[in-house]
Amino acid sequence: MAHFYSGRDGEFSFDGKVIAKVASFSIQSTLETLETTTLGDNARTYTPGVLSYSGSATLLYYEDSGKMAAAEVLNKTFTTDAGGVTTNARKKLGFTFNNGSKARSIEIHGYITSSSVAAATGDIMRAEISFQGDGKLDVGNFS
């Protein structure tokens, strides 16, 4: 029987720990191409260059056992530390969709580059994040 995954099935993990439900997420892949056209060619030619990943997600901000789980992500970008953000902020970011019998996941190592918190009357509080990948994407059983 077919199963459709929705935001209800999604979880976001930060540094290996599930910290929030995912309302939505997107990951973009960009391949830079290097031009290899030479004088005398009548058509441009290219070769693959560097691959990069970036994305964004909407996390549902909830309290579990008295702890605001998504606060860990927000603390990485809403910092008042005089030293600012360092390479220690590079974390494993994971998106998992679990239908109860099989989980599908994507993991990326990278940096949270922006975040915001929003709340509206009658709605669940949300945290919006953007991230930049550092290294390769790990697609674990997403197909």
N, C-alpha and C positions, 0 to 999 in steps of 0.2 A: 504494500500500500504506500502511496506517495505521501510525503510529509513536506510541508512548506515551513521554512524557518522564518521567524519574525523577531522583532526586538525583544519580545517576551522570552525568547530562548537564549538571548545573548548575555554574556558576561565579559567584563574587562578585568584583566589581571595586570598588576603593576609589580615588577620585580619578582614575578613568580607567585604572587598572592592575589586571589580574586578579591577585588575591592568594590566593584559596582556592577549594576545591571547596565546593559547597553541599550539605549533607545535607537541609536543609529551610528554607523561608522562608514568611512570610506578611506581607501588606500589607493594612492596614485603611484604609478611606476613611470619613470621618465628615462629614456635611453638617449643620451647625447650621441650624435653621429659626427664623425670626422670626415671632412671632405677630402677626397683623394684625386680629384680632377687634375689633370695635367694639361699643359699647353698642347694644343692640337686636338684635344678631345672635343666632340660636339655634343656631349651630354655629361651632366654632372654625375660623379660616382662618390660613394660614401662607404665607410667602414664603421662597425660598431665602436662606440667609445665607452663612457662611464655610465653605469646604471644607478639611479637613486630612487628613493621611496619617501613619500610624505603622506600625510592624511589628517583626518579630523574625526572626532567622535562626540556624541552626546551621551553623557553618563547620567543615570538617575541617582541623585544624591540622597542617600538614605542613612539611617542610624541603625547599627547592629550592636546589640549589647552595650549601649551607651557610647559607642565609638563611631565617629563620622568617618567611614572608610575612605571616601573620595577625597577627604581632606589631605591625605598623603600626597596625592597628585598636585593639588592646588598649592601645597606648601613648597613644591619644587619650583613653581613659577611666581607665586606671590611671596617673594622673599624680602625680608628686611635685613638680611645678613649683609654686613659691610663688605664681605668678600665676594658677594654676588654668586652666580651659578658657576660651578666648576665641572670638570669632566666626570666627577662623581655622580652628576645628575643623569648620566647615561644609564638607562634602565631597559629591561626587557618588557615590552608592551605586548599584551596578548588579547586577542579577540576570539572567544569561543562561543559556538552555538551548539547547545546540547538538547536533543529531543528526548532524553531519558534513556535511550539505548545506545546512541552513538554521538560522539562529540566531534565537531569540525572546528579547526583552529588555524589561526594565522598569528605568527609572532614576529616582532620586529624589534631590534635593539635601536634605541635612539633617544632623542631629547624631546621633552614637552616644550614647545616653543611659544604657546599661548594658552591661556585658560580664562574662563569667566564662569560666574555663577549667576543663575537667574531663577526667579520664582514669580509665579502668577497665582492669583486667587483661584482656587479650584483645580490646580495642577500640581504635579510632583515637581519638587525643586530639581533643577538640572545643572550639570556642570558641562560646559563646552570646552573641549581641548583640541589643540592642533599639535602635530608632532612631526619631527624630521628624522628619518631613518639614518642610521650610522652602520653601514655594512650591508649584508645581504638579508633578504626577506626569507623567513622560514615558514613555508606552508606545510603545516602538519595535518595530514588527512582532511584537507578541505574539499577534495574532489569526491 
